[in-house]
């Protein structure tokens, strides 16, 4: 099984970019890929904005949500989105100086794709 790790730093206000990201996450997962997503930087605002049912990407966000393996603790605090991530039940991680380390994913064979 192929393993893909999306390391996302893109601002969720970039709707077209986020649309393509979530569309590909959905496609890869439905095709049997093991997909994980780390939200860092401005991307920690994804749950703050896209969990709203009126957001145009809400359905794609909900489809991709199970793949979100980490929301950066430090960035979520800085962007004011930590409560939204907690409310969504997303894992908030700060194992690399309050950010998310990718080492364990790379050691586990994930291909890293940076979005942002």
Secondary structure by P-SEA (a helix, b strand, c coil): cbbbbbbccccccaaaaaaaaaaaaaaaaaaccbbbbbbcccccccccccccccccaaaaaaaaccccccccaaaaaaaccaaaaaaacccccccccccccaaaaaaabbbbbbcc
